[in-house]
Amino acid sequence: MFVEDASSTRFEGVKGSNPEEMIGAALSGCFSMALSLGLEKAGMTPQSIRTTAKVHLEKEGEGFHIPKIELTTEVRATGGDEAKLKAVAEETKKQCPVSKVLKAAEITLEAKLVAG
């Protein structure tokens, strides 16, 4: 997950996580677990999955909104190629329960098969 300054929240310099970081962590964790299952069903054997989420928070009128979340996932797996990974990852992005709840934000995805 993308964190600009992990030592403080955006609220008055108080240490801890902010809500956007928690949303990113929830999405990247859920996506990784669902991707592992999806890859196995597609005949691939995942050895490692590392997913990060960059949550964009923008001012809107008097408040804020999250217009976009960028997911990046790097996978070590056997039994398939980059095209198969990307197909499974795109379907996973649509079906992940946390992705479904965040449909108001655009969620982009970059999936990469790492040699291993």
Secondary structure as UniProt FT lines:
FT   TURN            6..7
FT   TURN            12..13
FT   HELIX           19..41
FT   TURN            42..43
FT   STRAND          45..60
FT   TURN            61..62
FT   STRAND          63..78
FT   HELIX           82..95
FT   HELIX           97..101
FT   TURN            102..104
FT   STRAND          106..113
//
